[in-house]
Amino acid sequence: MVTARTEHHRPSLPAAVGLVLVGIASVQLGAGFAKLLFDDIEPNGVVWLRLATSAVVLLLWARPRLSGRSRVDWLVAARYGVCLGTMNWAIYQSFSRIPIGVAVTIEFIGPLVLAAIGFRRPRDLGWVALAALGVVLLGFERGHLDAAGVGYALLAGVAWAGYILSSAATGERWPGIDGLAVAALVAVLLLSPLLLTVDGGDLVDGRILAIGAAVGLLSSVVPYSAELVALRTLPAATFGVLMSLEPAAAALAGLAVVGEDLAAIQWLAIGCVVVASVGATRATRPDRAIHPDVTSE
């Protein structure tokens, strides 16, 4: 039974949709600003700053109870953190080699394949075929894509699928956002050795630190907060359909922030993946949402 107090904090349906769209725009703008930093600091440094900012804010927000936790609790949160760290590191490596919109489109294959597990009818596999066509089209026009950039995007997609599965397991053992906060800390510790590849002077540069912190807020804190409130109203299937706009939003952010102009056939490819994701979300069983947790980057 929903109390009056709880109902008061539920946004209307239009407001909830707006919050999700704000979250999508925020995470992709964060990606664009992160890429702007690549001329000043290695991607390893940017992703560490982003995750460190997110971890600090989430830990202060959640203040998770750490005492009395079982070994399984810690293993589940650690697995979640490994997926989170790998996903972010791989997609930033991809951003440094190929356009943001292309990278996110390829990355989206991970959640799509995961959604295919929930398909009830063989014909629904057509959505996977449409997404595959979109990825093939991305390789056309403007020469070939950087192979390493594509590989990192695929790795990010695999990690994203693992992140989705881990989020469900973590949510069963950690209340609220406690598990996410702990996972963010695990991700920071996991990626800390990569700071050896970064010029130490860059990490004390005020401008770089400020932009890095802004990237962390835009890419994690703002979208997670927006989605957390929106999900009080939105059905999981509706949320999944809205999240299917991520590749298009990423391409627009790349164009607006970094000036990454894509060819017409690449926009068509992104459209194929967006439509495939919407179709896959609608075809998936209600209890198997594609995106049950915070956005990828």
BALOBA-1460 file (C-alpha; in Angstrom, 3 decimals):
// residues 297
<rec num="1" residu="m" x="0.000" y="0.000" z="0.000"/>
<rec num="2" residu="v" x="1.391" y="3.407" z="-1.007"/>
<rec num="3" residu="t" x="1.279" y="6.011" z="1.693"/>
<rec num="4" residu="a" x="0.337" y="9.626" z="1.011"/>
<rec num="5" residu="r" x="3.904" y="10.655" z="1.753"/>
<rec num="6" residu="t" x="5.306" y="8.202" z="-0.810"/>
<rec num="7" residu="e" x="2.719" y="9.216" z="-3.403"/>
<rec num="8" residu="h" x="3.638" y="12.863" z="-2.902"/>
<rec num="9" residu="h" x="7.156" y="12.076" z="-4.021"/>
<rec num="10" residu="r" x="6.060" y="10.236" z="-7.159"/>
<rec num="11" residu="p" x="6.523" y="12.421" z="-10.273"/>
<rec num="12" residu="s" x="3.781" y="12.569" z="-12.886"/>
<rec num="13" residu="l" x="4.289" y="10.438" z="-15.997"/>
<rec num="14" residu="p" x="5.373" y="13.407" z="-18.194"/>
<rec num="15" residu="a" x="7.754" y="14.566" z="-15.451"/>
<rec num="16" residu="a" x="9.216" y="11.069" z="-15.116"/>
<rec num="17" residu="v" x="9.794" y="10.869" z="-18.868"/>
<rec num="18" residu="g" x="11.432" y="14.281" z="-18.731"/>
<rec num="19" residu="l" x="13.735" y="13.156" z="-15.930"/>
<rec num="20" residu="v" x="14.897" y="10.140" z="-17.945"/>
<rec num="21" residu="l" x="15.561" y="12.354" z="-20.970"/>
<rec num="22" residu="v" x="17.545" y="14.743" z="-18.771"/>
<rec num="23" residu="g" x="19.563" y="11.772" z="-17.521"/>
<rec num="24" residu="i" x="20.264" y="10.582" z="-21.067"/>
<rec num="25" residu="a" x="21.348" y="14.050" z="-22.173"/>
<rec num="26" residu="s" x="23.509" y="14.448" z="-19.073"/>
<rec num="27" residu="v" x="25.420" y="11.185" z="-19.455"/>
<rec num="28" residu="q" x="26.162" y="11.837" z="-23.121"/>
<rec num="29" residu="l" x="27.196" y="15.449" z="-22.531"/>
<rec num="30" residu="g" x="29.512" y="14.079" z="-19.875"/>
<rec num="31" residu="a" x="31.026" y="11.794" z="-22.498"/>
<rec num="32" residu="g" x="31.519" y="14.743" z="-24.831"/>
<rec num="33" residu="f" x="33.274" y="16.858" z="-22.188"/>
<rec num="34" residu="a" x="35.391" y="13.861" z="-21.232"/>
<rec num="35" residu="k" x="36.586" y="13.537" z="-24.810"/>
<rec num="36" residu="l" x="37.537" y="17.219" z="-24.820"/>
<rec num="37" residu="l" x="39.987" y="16.416" z="-22.026"/>
<rec num="38" residu="f" x="41.803" y="13.761" z="-24.050"/>
<rec num="39" residu="d" x="44.089" y="16.427" z="-25.530"/>
<rec num="40" residu="d" x="45.239" y="17.342" z="-22.011"/>
<rec num="41" residu="i" x="45.233" y="14.045" z="-20.141"/>
<rec num="42" residu="e" x="45.233" y="10.354" z="-21.027"/>
<rec num="43" residu="p" x="41.799" y="8.636" z="-21.178"/>
<rec num="44" residu="n" x="42.948" y="6.538" z="-18.200"/>
<rec num="45" residu="g" x="43.182" y="9.704" z="-16.137"/>
<rec num="46" residu="v" x="39.816" y="11.005" z="-17.305"/>
<rec num="47" residu="v" x="37.947" y="7.799" z="-16.482"/>
<rec num="48" residu="w" x="39.619" y="7.626" z="-13.064"/>
<rec num="49" residu="l" x="38.599" y="11.218" z="-12.273"/>
<rec num="50" residu="r" x="35.054" y="10.494" z="-13.417"/>
<rec num="51" residu="l" x="34.740" y="7.354" z="-11.270"/>
<rec num="52" residu="a" x="36.465" y="8.933" z="-8.264"/>
<rec num="53" residu="t" x="34.013" y="11.848" z="-8.310"/>
<rec num="54" residu="s" x="31.083" y="9.461" z="-8.623"/>
<rec num="55" residu="a" x="32.356" y="7.249" z="-5.789"/>
<rec num="56" residu="v" x="32.835" y="10.173" z="-3.392"/>
<rec num="57" residu="v" x="29.365" y="11.598" z="-4.065"/>
<rec num="58" residu="l" x="27.636" y="8.200" z="-3.903"/>
<rec num="59" residu="l" x="29.407" y="7.199" z="-0.678"/>
<rec num="60" residu="l" x="28.498" y="10.500" z="0.983"/>
<rec num="61" residu="w" x="24.934" y="10.161" z="-0.277"/>
<rec num="62" residu="a" x="24.371" y="6.512" z="0.649"/>
<rec num="63" residu="r" x="26.624" y="6.158" z="3.703"/>
<rec num="64" residu="p" x="26.376" y="2.372" z="3.297"/>
<rec num="65" residu="r" x="26.409" y="0.112" z="6.343"/>
<rec num="66" residu="l" x="29.561" y="-1.979" z="5.983"/>
<rec num="67" residu="s" x="29.653" y="-3.864" z="9.267"/>
<rec num="68" residu="g" x="28.068" y="-7.284" z="9.508"/>
<rec num="69" residu="r" x="28.293" y="-7.951" z="5.792"/>
<rec num="70" residu="s" x="28.758" y="-11.517" z="4.618"/>
<rec num="71" residu="r" x="31.498" y="-12.726" z="2.308"/>
<rec num="72" residu="v" x="28.892" y="-13.191" z="-0.434"/>
<rec num="73" residu="d" x="27.722" y="-9.570" z="-0.014"/>
<rec num="74" residu="w" x="31.250" y="-8.332" z="-0.650"/>
<rec num="75" residu="l" x="31.808" y="-10.680" z="-3.594"/>
<rec num="76" residu="v" x="28.600" y="-9.540" z="-5.256"/>
<rec num="77" residu="a" x="29.485" y="-5.853" z="-4.790"/>
<rec num="78" residu="a" x="33.041" y="-6.503" z="-5.998"/>
<rec num="79" residu="r" x="31.771" y="-8.180" z="-9.169"/>
<rec num="80" residu="y" x="29.477" y="-5.217" z="-9.729"/>
<rec num="81" residu="g" x="32.442" y="-2.874" z="-9.311"/>
<rec num="82" residu="v" x="34.606" y="-4.843" z="-11.748"/>
<rec num="83" residu="c" x="31.859" y="-4.628" z="-14.383"/>
<rec num="84" residu="l" x="31.392" y="-0.909" z="-13.697"/>
<rec num="85" residu="g" x="35.108" y="-0.163" z="-13.928"/>
<rec num="86" residu="t" x="35.649" y="-2.278" z="-17.044"/>
<rec num="87" residu="m" x="32.634" y="-0.760" z="-18.787"/>
<rec num="88" residu="n" x="33.782" y="2.807" z="-18.186"/>
<rec num="89" residu="w" x="37.451" y="2.178" z="-18.952"/>
<rec num="90" residu="a" x="36.672" y="0.354" z="-22.201"/>
<rec num="91" residu="i" x="34.200" y="2.934" z="-23.513"/>
<rec num="92" residu="y" x="36.608" y="5.801" z="-22.791"/>
<rec num="93" residu="q" x="39.327" y="3.946" z="-24.672"/>
<rec num="94" residu="s" x="36.850" y="3.590" z="-27.527"/>
<rec num="95" residu="f" x="35.924" y="7.298" z="-27.393"/>
<rec num="96" residu="s" x="39.579" y="8.176" z="-27.878"/>
<rec num="97" residu="r" x="39.640" y="6.248" z="-31.181"/>
<rec num="98" residu="i" x="36.190" y="6.483" z="-32.801"/>
<rec num="99" residu="p" x="33.227" y="8.913" z="-32.644"/>
<rec num="100" residu="i" x="31.153" y="8.863" z="-29.465"/>
<rec num="101" residu="g" x="27.908" y="8.031" z="-31.275"/>
<rec num="102" residu="v" x="29.511" y="5.095" z="-33.074"/>
<rec num="103" residu="a" x="31.098" y="3.775" z="-29.870"/>
<rec num="104" residu="v" x="27.858" y="3.900" z="-27.870"/>
<rec num="105" residu="t" x="25.929" y="2.291" z="-30.717"/>
<rec num="106" residu="i" x="28.334" y="-0.651" z="-30.791"/>
<rec num="107" residu="e" x="28.331" y="-0.828" z="-26.980"/>
<rec num="108" residu="f" x="24.545" y="-1.098" z="-27.030"/>
<rec num="109" residu="i" x="24.845" y="-4.557" z="-28.551"/>
<rec num="110" residu="g" x="25.622" y="-5.908" z="-25.051"/>
<rec num="111" residu="p" x="22.230" y="-5.040" z="-23.525"/>
<rec num="112" residu="l" x="20.485" y="-6.041" z="-26.751"/>
<rec num="113" residu="v" x="21.964" y="-9.524" z="-26.705"/>
<rec num="114" residu="l" x="21.043" y="-9.799" z="-23.031"/>
<rec num="115" residu="a" x="17.476" y="-8.806" z="-23.911"/>
<rec num="116" residu="a" x="17.359" y="-11.504" z="-26.590"/>
<rec num="117" residu="i" x="17.566" y="-14.112" z="-23.826"/>
<rec num="118" residu="g" x="14.102" y="-13.004" z="-22.759"/>
<rec num="119" residu="f" x="12.518" y="-13.276" z="-26.208"/>
<rec num="120" residu="r" x="9.441" y="-15.485" z="-26.300"/>
<rec num="121" residu="r" x="9.079" y="-15.837" z="-30.065"/>
<rec num="122" residu="p" x="11.730" y="-16.790" z="-32.649"/>
<rec num="123" residu="r" x="10.635" y="-13.908" z="-34.879"/>
<rec num="124" residu="d" x="11.743" y="-11.475" z="-32.184"/>
<rec num="125" residu="l" x="15.323" y="-12.381" z="-33.094"/>
<rec num="126" residu="g" x="14.757" y="-10.076" z="-36.044"/>
<rec num="127" residu="w" x="15.515" y="-7.187" z="-33.681"/>
<rec num="128" residu="v" x="18.988" y="-8.621" z="-33.113"/>
<rec num="129" residu="a" x="19.427" y="-8.945" z="-36.883"/>
<rec num="130" residu="l" x="18.402" y="-5.294" z="-37.329"/>
<rec num="131" residu="a" x="20.913" y="-4.216" z="-34.690"/>
<rec num="132" residu="a" x="23.608" y="-6.305" z="-36.401"/>
<rec num="133" residu="l" x="22.789" y="-4.576" z="-39.694"/>
<rec num="134" residu="g" x="23.227" y="-1.227" z="-37.962"/>
<rec num="135" residu="v" x="26.657" y="-2.195" z="-36.690"/>
<rec num="136" residu="v" x="27.707" y="-3.378" z="-40.165"/>
<rec num="137" residu="l" x="26.542" y="-0.081" z="-41.678"/>
<rec num="138" residu="l" x="28.702" y="1.818" z="-39.196"/>
<rec num="139" residu="g" x="31.769" y="0.495" z="-40.988"/>
<rec num="140" residu="f" x="30.732" y="2.056" z="-44.268"/>
<rec num="141" residu="e" x="31.611" y="5.548" z="-45.431"/>
<rec num="142" residu="r" x="34.623" y="7.574" z="-44.265"/>
<rec num="143" residu="g" x="36.912" y="4.571" z="-44.569"/>
<rec num="144" residu="h" x="37.214" y="1.792" z="-42.027"/>
<rec num="145" residu="l" x="36.715" y="2.328" z="-38.313"/>
<rec num="146" residu="d" x="39.686" y="1.930" z="-35.992"/>
<rec num="147" residu="a" x="39.714" y="-1.768" z="-35.075"/>
<rec num="148" residu="a" x="40.884" y="-1.141" z="-31.522"/>
<rec num="149" residu="g" x="38.134" y="1.437" z="-30.998"/>
<rec num="150" residu="v" x="35.502" y="-1.058" z="-32.160"/>
<rec num="151" residu="g" x="37.009" y="-3.764" z="-29.955"/>
<rec num="152" residu="y" x="36.936" y="-1.553" z="-26.874"/>
<rec num="153" residu="a" x="33.294" y="-0.642" z="-27.585"/>
<rec num="154" residu="l" x="32.403" y="-4.341" z="-27.819"/>
<rec num="155" residu="l" x="34.222" y="-4.990" z="-24.529"/>
<rec num="156" residu="a" x="32.230" y="-2.149" z="-22.965"/>
<rec num="157" residu="g" x="29.042" y="-3.794" z="-24.249"/>
<rec num="158" residu="v" x="29.971" y="-7.120" z="-22.653"/>
<rec num="159" residu="a" x="30.758" y="-5.318" z="-19.391"/>
<rec num="160" residu="w" x="27.453" y="-3.437" z="-19.628"/>
<rec num="161" residu="a" x="25.567" y="-6.734" z="-19.878"/>
<rec num="162" residu="g" x="27.507" y="-7.981" z="-16.840"/>
<rec num="163" residu="y" x="26.752" y="-4.719" z="-15.054"/>
<rec num="164" residu="i" x="23.009" y="-5.204" z="-15.630"/>
<rec num="165" residu="l" x="23.094" y="-8.741" z="-14.283"/>
<rec num="166" residu="s" x="25.263" y="-7.711" z="-11.346"/>
<rec num="167" residu="s" x="22.991" y="-4.795" z="-10.477"/>
<rec num="168" residu="a" x="20.088" y="-7.176" z="-9.935"/>
<rec num="169" residu="a" x="22.174" y="-9.440" z="-7.685"/>
<rec num="170" residu="t" x="23.570" y="-6.461" z="-5.782"/>
<rec num="171" residu="g" x="20.119" y="-4.971" z="-5.265"/>
<rec num="172" residu="e" x="19.018" y="-8.173" z="-3.553"/>
<rec num="173" residu="r" x="21.804" y="-7.975" z="-0.960"/>
<rec num="174" residu="w" x="22.404" y="-4.227" z="-0.528"/>
<rec num="175" residu="p" x="19.594" y="-1.737" z="0.203"/>
<rec num="176" residu="g" x="19.044" y="1.425" z="-1.819"/>
<rec num="177" residu="i" x="22.176" y="2.654" z="-3.553"/>
<rec num="178" residu="d" x="24.560" y="1.158" z="-0.983"/>
<rec num="179" residu="g" x="25.721" y="-1.523" z="-3.395"/>
<rec num="180" residu="l" x="26.306" y="0.979" z="-6.194"/>
<rec num="181" residu="a" x="28.339" y="3.215" z="-3.883"/>
<rec num="182" residu="v" x="30.549" y="0.302" z="-2.807"/>
<rec num="183" residu="a" x="30.871" y="-0.853" z="-6.428"/>
<rec num="184" residu="a" x="31.989" y="2.626" z="-7.475"/>
<rec num="185" residu="l" x="34.731" y="2.502" z="-4.843"/>
<rec num="186" residu="v" x="35.797" y="-0.943" z="-6.088"/>
<rec num="187" residu="a" x="35.960" y="0.431" z="-9.644"/>
<rec num="188" residu="v" x="38.182" y="3.320" z="-8.532"/>
<rec num="189" residu="l" x="40.554" y="0.975" z="-6.696"/>
<rec num="190" residu="l" x="40.609" y="-1.378" z="-9.697"/>
<rec num="191" residu="l" x="41.610" y="1.392" z="-12.090"/>
<rec num="192" residu="s" x="44.010" y="3.221" z="-9.771"/>
<rec num="193" residu="p" x="47.118" y="1.394" z="-11.112"/>
<rec num="194" residu="l" x="46.352" y="2.994" z="-14.502"/>
<rec num="195" residu="l" x="47.333" y="6.352" z="-13.008"/>
<rec num="196" residu="l" x="50.933" y="5.232" z="-13.541"/>
<rec num="197" residu="t" x="50.334" y="5.941" z="-17.252"/>
<rec num="198" residu="v" x="49.211" y="9.505" z="-16.523"/>
<rec num="199" residu="d" x="51.436" y="12.552" z="-16.107"/>
<rec num="200" residu="g" x="51.277" y="13.427" z="-12.412"/>
<rec num="201" residu="g" x="51.137" y="17.121" z="-13.185"/>
<rec num="202" residu="d" x="47.833" y="16.671" z="-14.993"/>
<rec num="203" residu="l" x="46.222" y="15.275" z="-11.859"/>
<rec num="204" residu="v" x="46.924" y="18.464" z="-9.906"/>
<rec num="205" residu="d" x="45.902" y="20.839" z="-12.697"/>
<rec num="206" residu="g" x="42.904" y="22.795" z="-11.405"/>
<rec num="207" residu="r" x="41.195" y="23.038" z="-14.795"/>
<rec num="208" residu="i" x="41.529" y="19.327" z="-15.497"/>
<rec num="209" residu="l" x="40.311" y="18.413" z="-12.021"/>
<rec num="210" residu="a" x="37.297" y="20.721" z="-12.347"/>
<rec num="211" residu="i" x="36.262" y="19.327" z="-15.733"/>
<rec num="212" residu="g" x="36.927" y="15.780" z="-14.538"/>
<rec num="213" residu="a" x="34.655" y="16.352" z="-11.558"/>
<rec num="214" residu="a" x="31.984" y="17.845" z="-13.821"/>
<rec num="215" residu="v" x="32.216" y="14.756" z="-16.040"/>
<rec num="216" residu="g" x="31.652" y="12.568" z="-12.986"/>
<rec num="217" residu="l" x="28.578" y="14.547" z="-11.973"/>
<rec num="218" residu="l" x="27.137" y="14.645" z="-15.500"/>
<rec num="219" residu="s" x="27.881" y="11.012" z="-16.318"/>
<rec num="220" residu="s" x="26.854" y="9.329" z="-13.076"/>
<rec num="221" residu="v" x="25.356" y="11.427" z="-10.297"/>
<rec num="222" residu="v" x="22.845" y="13.488" z="-12.320"/>
<rec num="223" residu="p" x="21.502" y="10.631" z="-14.483"/>
<rec num="224" residu="y" x="21.329" y="8.192" z="-11.582"/>
<rec num="225" residu="s" x="19.434" y="10.687" z="-9.431"/>
<rec num="226" residu="a" x="17.021" y="11.457" z="-12.272"/>
<rec num="227" residu="e" x="16.406" y="7.790" z="-13.041"/>
<rec num="228" residu="l" x="15.957" y="6.886" z="-9.369"/>
<rec num="229" residu="v" x="13.088" y="9.377" z="-9.070"/>
<rec num="230" residu="a" x="11.622" y="8.567" z="-12.501"/>
<rec num="231" residu="l" x="11.460" y="4.843" z="-11.806"/>
<rec num="232" residu="r" x="9.001" y="5.494" z="-8.980"/>
<rec num="233" residu="t" x="6.469" y="6.179" z="-11.734"/>
<rec num="234" residu="l" x="7.727" y="4.661" z="-14.992"/>
<rec num="235" residu="p" x="7.161" y="0.971" z="-15.823"/>
<rec num="236" residu="a" x="10.405" y="-0.873" z="-16.572"/>
<rec num="237" residu="a" x="9.391" y="-1.413" z="-20.214"/>
<rec num="238" residu="t" x="8.786" y="2.313" z="-20.755"/>
<rec num="239" residu="f" x="12.122" y="3.090" z="-19.136"/>
<rec num="240" residu="g" x="13.824" y="0.602" z="-21.452"/>
<rec num="241" residu="v" x="12.272" y="2.188" z="-24.540"/>
<rec num="242" residu="l" x="13.448" y="5.649" z="-23.465"/>
<rec num="243" residu="m" x="16.946" y="4.341" z="-22.777"/>
<rec num="244" residu="s" x="16.995" y="3.090" z="-26.363"/>
<rec num="245" residu="l" x="17.586" y="6.704" z="-27.366"/>
<rec num="246" residu="e" x="21.125" y="6.535" z="-25.926"/>
<rec num="247" residu="p" x="22.959" y="5.912" z="-29.246"/>
<rec num="248" residu="a" x="21.205" y="8.826" z="-30.966"/>
<rec num="249" residu="a" x="21.830" y="11.069" z="-27.951"/>
<rec num="250" residu="a" x="25.489" y="10.078" z="-27.978"/>
<rec num="251" residu="a" x="25.798" y="10.977" z="-31.659"/>
<rec num="252" residu="l" x="24.163" y="14.373" z="-31.043"/>
<rec num="253" residu="a" x="26.462" y="15.033" z="-28.068"/>
<rec num="254" residu="g" x="29.478" y="14.130" z="-30.177"/>
<rec num="255" residu="l" x="28.320" y="16.566" z="-32.841"/>
<rec num="256" residu="a" x="27.476" y="19.388" z="-30.422"/>
<rec num="257" residu="v" x="30.428" y="19.125" z="-28.022"/>
<rec num="258" residu="v" x="33.255" y="17.608" z="-30.044"/>
<rec num="259" residu="g" x="32.157" y="18.423" z="-33.604"/>
<rec num="260" residu="e" x="31.956" y="14.769" z="-34.705"/>
<rec num="261" residu="d" x="29.925" y="14.933" z="-37.916"/>
<rec num="262" residu="l" x="28.724" y="11.496" z="-39.018"/>
<rec num="263" residu="a" x="27.893" y="10.400" z="-42.556"/>
<rec num="264" residu="a" x="24.249" y="9.800" z="-43.524"/>
<rec num="265" residu="i" x="24.733" y="6.037" z="-43.604"/>
<rec num="266" residu="q" x="26.120" y="6.119" z="-40.061"/>
<rec num="267" residu="w" x="23.039" y="8.006" z="-38.855"/>
<rec num="268" residu="l" x="20.984" y="5.293" z="-40.587"/>
<rec num="269" residu="a" x="23.016" y="2.679" z="-38.699"/>
<rec num="270" residu="i" x="22.332" y="4.389" z="-35.377"/>
<rec num="271" residu="g" x="18.641" y="4.514" z="-36.292"/>
<rec num="272" residu="c" x="18.664" y="0.758" z="-36.913"/>
<rec num="273" residu="v" x="20.092" y="0.099" z="-33.454"/>
<rec num="274" residu="v" x="17.643" y="2.492" z="-31.771"/>
<rec num="275" residu="v" x="14.653" y="0.838" z="-33.486"/>
<rec num="276" residu="a" x="16.053" y="-2.615" z="-32.669"/>
<rec num="277" residu="s" x="16.429" y="-1.653" z="-29.023"/>
<rec num="278" residu="v" x="12.865" y="-0.335" z="-28.825"/>
<rec num="279" residu="g" x="11.586" y="-3.523" z="-30.446"/>
<rec num="280" residu="a" x="13.687" y="-5.718" z="-28.194"/>
<rec num="281" residu="t" x="12.435" y="-3.924" z="-25.099"/>
<rec num="282" residu="r" x="8.809" y="-4.435" z="-26.132"/>
<rec num="283" residu="a" x="9.439" y="-8.096" z="-27.000"/>
<rec num="284" residu="t" x="11.215" y="-8.924" z="-23.737"/>
<rec num="285" residu="r" x="9.272" y="-10.412" z="-20.828"/>
<rec num="286" residu="p" x="8.129" y="-7.714" z="-18.364"/>
<rec num="287" residu="d" x="10.296" y="-9.183" z="-15.607"/>
<rec num="288" residu="r" x="13.443" y="-8.891" z="-17.735"/>
<rec num="289" residu="a" x="13.996" y="-5.209" z="-18.350"/>
<rec num="290" residu="i" x="16.974" y="-4.370" z="-20.556"/>
<rec num="291" residu="h" x="18.084" y="-1.458" z="-18.419"/>
<rec num="292" residu="p" x="17.143" y="-2.022" z="-14.780"/>
<rec num="293" residu="d" x="19.804" y="0.290" z="-13.458"/>
<rec num="294" residu="v" x="21.842" y="3.425" z="-14.126"/>
<rec num="295" residu="t" x="23.108" y="4.276" z="-17.597"/>
<rec num="296" residu="s" x="26.356" y="2.896" z="-18.907"/>
<rec num="297" residu="e" x="28.896" y="5.645" z="-19.243"/>
